[in-house]
Amino acid sequence: MIINPKKISYFFLLVLCFSCTEPIDVDQLDDASLDTSYMFTLVHLNLKAPKFLDEFNDEIPITSDMVSIPEVGDLNPYLKRAEFIVKTENSFNRNFTLSILFYDEDQKLIYTLKPVIIVPSNSDVLTFDLEIPENDINVIYNTRFFGMNMSLWKSTTGETIKVTDDSVFILKSAITLYFNFKKV
């Protein structure tokens, strides 16, 4: 007797269908959740001495930068945490103060992340992690721009920055948003 491969395939398919049938509990999907995070690069600056001088070579005490961000309002119930990562390198003989600022669509200041960051003079790469407090997390939904203010401290010796100074202030920043996608 010759066994037809087609008949064998049908037989195994039939056995598979009946051997693996069990009632499916669709309600267990109500308990499913997905934890994920997304990192967005924000500000990346490489500032040399002339960036801290005006057209008369006088020092500019505050330098700012601002970037627009995508709207995350539709993710409102799912955002659980927001963390800023700031990396700096400062070869100036001055300290800097960094402030992370949140602006609405009209570029009006709506929130300042605390604490401000103090970057010591002549410092190698430093990393700062700042988290938005849970009570303030909703500010993210109204934010359309992130800003960074860099305040140059006055010299303790009275020395001023010169155009020919080869000092550099490097700043890299990002935000990581942590979500929990669960039925709300």
C-alpha positions as CSV (number, residue, x, y, z in Angstrom):
1,M,0.0,0.0,0.0
2,I,1.4,3.4,-1.0
3,I,0.8,6.2,1.5
4,N,0.0,9.5,-0.2
5,P,2.0,12.5,1.3
6,K,-1.1,14.6,0.9
7,K,-3.2,12.3,3.1
8,I,-0.4,12.3,5.7
9,S,-0.4,16.1,5.8
10,Y,-4.2,16.2,6.2
11,F,-4.0,13.6,9.0
12,F,-1.4,15.6,10.9
13,L,-3.3,18.8,10.4
14,L,-6.4,17.2,11.8
15,V,-4.5,15.8,14.8
16,L,-2.9,19.2,15.4
17,C,-6.3,21.0,15.3
18,F,-7.9,18.7,17.8
19,S,-5.0,18.1,20.1
20,C,-4.3,21.8,20.8
21,T,-7.8,23.1,21.4
22,E,-8.4,24.6,24.7
23,P,-10.7,27.5,25.7
24,I,-8.8,30.8,25.3
25,D,-9.1,33.2,28.3
26,V,-9.3,36.5,26.5
27,D,-9.8,38.3,29.8
28,Q,-6.1,37.7,30.7
29,L,-5.3,40.4,28.2
30,D,-6.8,43.0,30.6
31,D,-3.8,42.4,32.9
32,A,-1.2,42.7,30.2
33,S,1.2,45.7,30.3
34,L,4.2,46.8,28.3
35,D,7.0,48.8,29.9
36,T,9.1,50.8,27.5
37,S,11.3,53.8,27.4
38,Y,12.3,56.3,24.7
39,M,15.4,58.6,24.7
40,F,15.3,61.9,22.9
41,T,18.4,63.9,22.3
42,L,17.8,67.6,23.2
43,V,20.7,70.0,23.3
44,H,24.3,69.4,22.1
45,L,26.6,72.4,22.3
46,N,30.3,72.9,21.9
47,L,30.9,76.5,23.0
48,K,34.3,78.2,22.6
49,A,35.3,81.5,24.2
50,P,33.9,83.8,21.5
51,K,30.4,82.5,22.2
52,F,30.6,84.1,25.6
53,L,31.6,87.5,24.2
54,D,29.5,90.2,22.6
55,E,30.6,92.3,19.6
56,F,32.7,94.6,22.0
57,N,34.4,91.5,23.5
58,D,32.5,92.0,26.8
59,E,31.5,88.8,28.5
60,I,27.9,87.6,28.1
61,P,26.8,86.2,31.4
62,I,24.0,84.0,30.1
63,T,23.8,81.9,27.0
64,S,20.6,80.0,26.1
65,D,19.5,77.3,23.7
66,M,16.0,76.0,23.0
67,V,14.7,72.9,21.1
68,S,11.2,72.0,20.1
69,I,9.9,68.6,21.1
70,P,7.2,66.3,19.8
71,E,3.8,66.5,21.5
72,V,3.2,63.7,24.0
73,G,-0.3,64.7,25.2
74,D,-2.0,61.6,23.8
75,L,0.3,59.4,26.0
76,N,-1.0,61.1,29.1
77,P,-2.1,58.2,31.2
78,Y,0.9,56.0,30.3
79,L,3.9,58.3,31.1
80,K,5.3,57.2,34.4
81,R,8.7,58.9,34.7
82,A,10.9,61.5,32.9
83,E,14.6,61.7,33.4
84,F,17.1,64.2,32.1
85,I,20.7,63.2,31.4
86,V,23.1,66.0,31.1
87,K,26.8,65.6,30.3
88,T,29.2,68.5,30.6
89,E,32.9,69.2,30.1
90,N,34.3,72.5,31.1
91,S,37.9,73.7,30.3
92,F,37.1,77.3,31.3
93,N,38.6,78.6,34.6
94,R,35.0,79.5,35.6
95,N,32.0,77.7,37.0
96,F,28.8,77.5,35.1
97,T,25.2,77.1,36.3
98,L,22.8,75.2,34.1
99,S,19.0,75.5,34.3
100,I,16.6,73.2,32.4
101,L,13.5,75.1,31.4
102,F,10.2,74.0,30.0
103,Y,8.2,76.3,27.6
104,D,4.6,76.1,26.2
105,E,3.7,76.5,22.6
106,D,3.9,80.3,23.0
107,Q,7.4,79.9,24.3
108,K,6.4,81.0,27.8
109,L,8.2,79.5,30.7
110,I,6.0,77.0,32.5
111,Y,8.5,75.0,34.6
112,T,12.1,75.0,35.8
113,L,13.6,71.6,36.7
114,K,15.3,71.6,40.1
115,P,18.0,71.5,41.2
116,V,20.0,73.7,38.9
117,I,23.3,72.1,37.8
118,I,26.6,73.6,38.9
119,V,29.5,72.7,36.6
120,P,32.9,73.3,38.2
121,S,35.7,75.0,36.4
122,N,38.3,72.9,34.6
123,S,36.2,69.8,34.9
124,D,36.4,66.6,32.9
125,V,33.2,64.9,31.7
126,L,30.5,65.0,34.4
127,T,27.1,63.3,34.2
128,F,24.0,64.6,35.9
129,D,20.7,62.7,36.2
130,L,17.7,64.8,37.1
131,E,14.2,63.4,37.4
132,I,10.9,65.3,37.1
133,P,9.1,64.7,40.4
134,E,6.0,62.5,40.1
135,N,3.8,65.4,41.2
136,D,5.1,67.5,38.3
137,I,5.1,64.9,35.5
138,N,2.0,66.5,33.9
139,V,4.1,69.5,32.9
140,I,5.5,67.3,30.1
141,Y,2.1,67.3,28.3
142,N,2.0,71.1,28.0
143,T,5.7,71.4,27.0
144,R,6.6,72.2,23.4
145,F,10.1,73.5,23.9
146,F,13.0,72.6,26.3
147,G,15.5,75.3,27.0
148,M,18.9,75.3,28.6
149,N,20.4,78.5,30.3
150,M,24.1,78.4,30.9
151,S,25.2,81.1,33.3
152,L,28.9,82.0,33.4
153,W,30.1,82.8,36.9
154,K,32.3,85.9,37.4
155,S,36.0,85.3,37.7
156,T,37.3,85.3,41.3
157,T,40.6,86.8,40.1
158,G,39.0,89.5,37.9
159,E,40.3,87.8,34.7
160,T,38.1,88.1,31.6
161,I,37.6,85.7,28.7
162,K,39.6,86.6,25.6
163,V,38.7,85.9,22.0
164,T,42.0,83.9,21.7
165,D,41.2,81.7,24.8
166,D,41.1,78.0,23.7
167,S,38.7,76.9,26.5
168,V,35.6,75.0,25.6
169,F,32.3,74.2,27.3
170,I,30.6,71.0,26.0
171,L,27.1,70.2,26.8
172,K,25.0,67.1,25.8
173,S,21.6,66.5,27.0
174,A,18.8,64.0,26.5
175,I,15.5,63.1,28.1
176,T,14.3,59.5,28.7
177,L,10.5,59.0,29.0
178,Y,9.4,55.8,30.7
179,F,5.9,54.5,29.8
180,N,3.7,51.7,31.1
181,F,1.1,50.8,28.5
182,K,-1.6,49.1,30.4
183,K,-5.3,49.3,30.1
184,V,-6.3,52.4,32.0
